[in-house]
């Protein structure tokens, strides 16, 4: 299981009762529904290292 999948699984368990999660790559406060639906905000999904890298470091 990759780092993003591990993070999603960990947050899924703790968000079942409500609340939000944050990641290192966006300013979004993510709900469980947003994480599970693979919502994209400003082109990034939850814990989207690759998307963040492509947006900021590739020319």
KEFIVO-913618 format. One record per residue: y, x, z of N, C-alpha, C in turn. Coordinates in pm, whole numbers, padded with zeros to 5 digits, always signed. Atoms other than C-alpha are relative to their C-alpha. Example, Ala and Ser with C-alpha at 12.3 -4.5 7.8 and 13.67 -1.06 7.14 Angstrom:
2
-00119+00089+00000-00450+01230+00780+00120+00090+00000
-00119-00082-00006-00106+01367+00714+00109-00077+00073
***
This chain:
59
-00117+00085+00000+00000+00000+00000+00124+00090+00000
-00122-00080+00008+00340+00142-00097+00097-00033+00113
-00099+00016-00107+00639+00176+00132+00068-00137-00007
-00066+00131+00013+00808-00137-00008-00093-00112+00045
+00095+00103-00042+00490-00344+00042-00019+00001+00151
+00014-00009-00145+00451-00215+00398+00121-00062+00070
-00121+00055-00058+00812-00303+00473+00002-00152-00013
+00004+00145+00020+00771-00651+00324-00098-00065+00097
+00101+00057-00089+00454-00714+00526+00050+00000+00145
-00052-00010-00137+00619-00597+00851+00109-00104+00022
-00110+00096-00014+00929-00810+00793-00050-00144-00011
+00054+00135+00016+00727-01113+00682-00047-00055+00135
+00052+00043-00130+00556-01129+01021+00114-00033+00096
-00108+00022-00097+00878-01098+01221+00100-00107-00045
-00095+00100+00050+01079-01337+00998-00058-00140-00005
+00061+00134+00005+00835-01627+01019+00072-00099+00091
-00069+00089-00093+01037-01767+01309+00150-00005-00026
-00142+00003+00034+01376-01715+01140+00062+00138+00004
-00070-00127-00001+01635-01444+01120+00008+00060-00139
-00018-00071+00126+01711-01191+00850-00045+00145+00017
+00033-00142+00003+01610-00839+00750+00102+00072-00086
-00088-00083+00082+01823-00559+00610-00081+00120-00049
+00067-00120+00052+01720-00262+00399+00103+00110-00021
-00088-00116+00018+01865+00077+00313+00072+00001-00134
-00049-00010+00137+01959-00009-00045+00099-00108-00041
-00097+00105+00036+02181-00319-00036+00072-00046+00126
-00074+00058-00113+02430-00503+00183-00051-00139+00034
+00054+00135-00017+02221-00821+00164-00073-00015+00134
+00083+00040-00114+02083-00989+00477-00107-00092-00057
+00109+00067+00070+01744-01101+00347-00075-00098+00089
+00086+00097-00070+01562-01417+00455-00143+00019-00050
+00139-00010+00042+01185-01443+00435-00019-00062-00138
+00013+00066+00130+01214-01685+00143+00053+00089-00113
-00056-00089+00102+01435-01438-00050-00093+00118-00027
+00091-00113+00015+01195-01150+00013-00125-00042-00076
+00124+00045+00063+00886-01347-00087+00019-00045-00144
-00025+00045+00137+01050-01483-00403+00049+00113-00090
-00048-00116+00075+01156-01132-00513+00140-00022-00057
-00138+00023+00040+01518-01245-00532+00070+00133-00028
-00082-00117+00032+01754-00993-00693+00145-00034+00031
-00142+00014-00031+02109-00953-00560+00068+00126-00053
-00065-00112+00066+02339-00733-00767-00102+00092-00067
+00102-00075+00072+02028-00626-00959-00105+00065+00087
+00095-00064-00091+01835-00516-00649-00080-00103+00077
+00085+00080-00086+01541-00671-00470-00005+00063+00139
+00015-00052-00135+01447-00618-00107-00070+00136-00004
+00054-00136-00010+01384-00248-00037-00028+00058-00138
+00016-00039+00141+01435-00169-00407+00052+00142-00023
-00039-00140+00017+01446+00212-00406+00021+00035-00147
-00011-00036+00142+01384+00242-00779+00126-00058-00064
-00120+00062+00056+01655-00006-00872+00127+00067+00050
-00116-00069-00058+01902+00164-00638+00018+00136-00065
-00006-00132+00063+01816+00505-00781+00052-00011-00142
-00044+00018+00139+01858+00381-01138+00148-00037-00007
-00140+00041+00002+02195+00221-01056+00094+00114+00037
-00092-00098-00055+02338+00521-00874-00021+00144-00044
+00027-00141+00028+02173+00840-00994-00040+00031-00143
+00032-00025+00139+02065+00798-01354+00122-00025-00086
-00116+00016+00089+02319+00840-01628-00041-00054-00134
***
